Amino acid sequence: MNKDAGRAKRADARRNQEALLDAAAAAFVESGVEAPVRDIAARAGVGMGTIYRHFPTRADLIIAVYRHQVEACAEAGPALLASSETPYAALVEWVSLFVDFLVTKHGLAGVLRSDDAGFQALHAWFLERLQPVGAQLLDAAKESGEIASDITTYELLRGVGNLCVGAEHDPAYDARRLVGFLVAGLRP
């Protein structure tokens, strides 16, 4: 096999994995983490074998989706800061993406229930990856005078997270609306 063919195959495998992760995240939002694997495969346009080759167990798939979503949220922060009209607008958009992420991760704790150390390590990585991004956005909004709050990044992430708890089970509860109030309350 020539070198270019190997690279093309790896690129194809990466595209398949990205499609699987995006499809699984969408399925988890609609149906929870117990969404049928065949539905995820169909959504991604791949066979069942492809899913099991990348993710041998459901827990592997759920954890990979979680990591994929965290990375997407982390990468979005600097991009939003560079492209938004104001740092506050970037912060608002990023918090909205964070809420989307929180919706896809419900059910993760149940999957990892028997592996508390694994769950704790994943949560520590989550904070390690997202706190600096949130801090960059908060600091930029503070420096621009758009927010006057002395809220810490951890407090903001925790507050948003707490407002999202249980929202998927109660159609009368609008977590996005309450998160909007929280973020609006940061303004002077």
Secondary structure by P-SEA (a helix, b strand, c coil): ccaaaaaaaaaaaaaaaaaaaaaaaaaaacccccccaaaaaaaacccaaaaaaacccaaaaaaaaaaaaaaaaaaaaaaaaaccccaaaaaaaaaaaaaaaaaaaccccccccccaaaaaaaaaaaaaccaaaaaaaaaaaaaaccccccccaaaaaaaaaaaaccccccccccaaaaaaaaaaaccc
